[in-house]
Amino acid sequence: MSAFNGVKVFAATMWQQRAALGDEVERWLETMRQKPGFEVVDIVVRQSSDAAFHCLTIVVMFYEPYAQAMQKGSRDDDREPISPPRRIR
């Protein structure tokens, strides 16, 4: 897997939310793809359930250039950006 410096998690337990989750992910990806250098590294889909609930989770791992991540408003919230990825040899 390539290096990533961002993770976005989408999750839903109600059937209407689960049915719309793919559209929500696609809208977010379309917005993020407008940013220069944004790259999806991996997407993981998980389903879990118990006797009463079914949960669908979609995890998007992405790389956003460090300079881009430093700009205010380029992330979903106002957290401090994380350090650029380091390659492990």
C-alpha positions as CSV (number, residue, x, y, z in Angstrom):
1,M,0.0,0.0,0.0
2,S,1.3,3.5,-0.8
3,A,1.7,6.1,1.9
4,F,-1.3,8.0,3.0
5,N,-1.8,11.0,5.3
6,G,-5.6,11.2,5.6
7,V,-8.5,8.9,6.4
8,K,-12.2,9.6,6.0
9,V,-14.7,7.1,7.6
10,F,-18.3,6.8,6.4
11,A,-20.6,4.6,8.5
12,A,-24.3,3.9,8.7
13,T,-26.6,1.5,10.6
14,M,-30.1,2.5,9.4
15,W,-31.1,1.0,6.1
16,Q,-31.9,4.3,4.5
17,Q,-28.5,5.7,5.5
18,R,-26.8,2.5,4.2
19,A,-28.6,2.7,0.9
20,A,-27.4,6.3,0.5
21,L,-23.8,5.8,1.8
22,G,-22.3,5.2,-1.6
23,D,-23.7,8.5,-2.9
24,E,-22.3,10.3,0.1
25,V,-18.9,8.9,-0.5
26,E,-19.0,9.7,-4.2
27,R,-20.0,13.4,-3.4
28,W,-17.1,13.7,-1.0
29,L,-14.7,12.2,-3.5
30,E,-15.8,14.5,-6.3
31,T,-15.2,17.5,-4.0
32,M,-11.8,16.2,-2.9
33,R,-10.6,15.4,-6.4
34,Q,-10.8,19.1,-7.3
35,K,-7.8,19.7,-5.0
36,P,-4.4,19.5,-6.8
37,G,-2.5,16.4,-5.9
38,F,-5.3,14.6,-4.0
39,E,-5.0,10.9,-4.5
40,V,-7.1,8.0,-3.2
41,V,-4.7,5.3,-1.9
42,D,-7.1,2.6,-0.8
43,I,-10.8,2.1,0.0
44,V,-11.9,-0.6,2.5
45,V,-15.5,-1.6,2.9
46,R,-16.7,-3.5,6.0
47,Q,-20.1,-4.9,7.0
48,S,-20.8,-6.0,10.6
49,S,-23.9,-7.0,12.3
50,D,-25.4,-8.4,15.5
51,A,-29.0,-9.5,16.2
52,A,-30.5,-6.1,15.8
53,F,-28.2,-3.9,13.8
54,H,-26.2,-4.0,10.5
55,C,-23.4,-1.5,10.1
56,L,-21.8,-0.6,6.8
57,T,-18.5,1.2,7.0
58,I,-16.5,2.7,4.1
59,V,-12.9,3.9,4.9
60,V,-11.1,6.0,2.4
61,M,-7.4,6.4,2.8
62,F,-5.9,9.2,0.8
63,Y,-2.8,11.3,0.2
64,E,-3.0,15.0,0.1
65,P,0.2,17.0,-0.5
66,Y,1.6,18.5,2.7
67,A,1.5,22.1,1.4
68,Q,-2.2,21.6,0.4
69,A,-3.0,20.1,3.8
70,M,-1.5,23.2,5.6
71,Q,-3.9,25.6,4.0
72,K,-6.8,26.5,6.2
73,G,-10.0,25.0,5.1
74,S,-8.5,22.2,3.0
75,R,-9.4,19.6,5.6
76,D,-12.9,18.6,6.8
77,D,-12.3,20.3,10.2
78,D,-9.8,22.6,11.9
79,R,-7.5,20.0,13.3
80,E,-3.7,20.5,12.8
81,P,-2.5,18.7,9.7
82,I,-0.4,15.6,10.3
83,S,3.2,15.3,9.2
84,P,4.0,14.3,5.6
85,P,4.3,10.5,5.2
86,R,7.6,8.8,5.6
87,R,8.5,5.8,3.5
88,I,9.6,2.8,5.5
89,R,12.3,0.7,3.9
